[in-house]
Amino acid sequence: MEQQGEDIKSITVHVAGRPYPLKISVTDEIVIRRIVKEVNDKVNHFQLSYTNKDKQDCLAMALLTYAVDLYKSSHEFSQDPDLASSLSRLEDLLDALVDE
């Protein structure tokens, strides 16, 4: 995610109630915060829908929905180089969230 010449910023995001410190490009902050909000909204939706499941199960279900969407998108549009590049960038952002 880091590239030479980019301004790097340290932030802490909360996913499913847990803090995750990240070092990110300043230009990625808005996207990362939107993704974090969307993930948390999805986890909360699963918690309301499946009250017998714990937060870890709901987080796993949210992750699976993203993985399925990413898989479908990457296979449906693999012939489009611009879209493939955008999907690769999104995957890098998600990897950075997991790695930190």
Protein Blocks (a to p, Z undefined) as FASTA:
>chain_A
ZZghiacddddddeehiacdddddfklmmmmmmmmmmmmmmmmmmmmmmmmbcfklmmmm
mmmmmmmmmmmmmmmmmmpmklmmmmmmmmmmmmmmmmZZ
